[in-house]
Amino acid sequence: YVPYLCRAAAAAVAACDTDPGGPGSQRSPPPVRRSLNAGEALARGAALAAAAASPLLQIRKYKVEDCCSPAQAVTFRWKGEGIDGTGELVVKAGTCLPFEAEFE
């Protein structure tokens, strides 16, 4: 099961990194980015999860942090019953969310 996950994750990462020029074309490497789109995040996350689960591969320790965009803030509001039923949660722009995972 794990080797299948590794092959599927590698194929997903390769699909994100395809060369639009076709086989054998020469192009400069893309600029380094610090953000991923949804497809890239899914593919790279699957590759890291598969590598971490594989007994055949050894990976370095890494940490995953989910941060809000520096230009956006998120506000959650809800209404409920009673005094404690209403509330608001504001995540300021550039703040790392409580989601944090470390893998060894």
QUIWO-V827319 format. One record per pair of residues at least 24 apart in sequence whose ideal C-beta (glycine too) atoms are under 7 Angstrom apart, sorted by the first residue. I is the first residue (numbers start at 1). J is the second residue. Records with the same first field share a line. If there is no record, write none. Layout:
I = J  J
This chain:
2 = 50  53  54
5 = 50  53
6 = 50  51  54
9 = 43  46  47  50
10 = 47
12 = 43  46
13 = 43  44  47
15 = 43
16 = 40  43
52 = 103
61 = 103  104
62 = 103
63 = 102
64 = 101
65 = 96  100
66 = 96  97  99
67 = 96  97
68 = 93  94  95  97
69 = 93
70 = 94
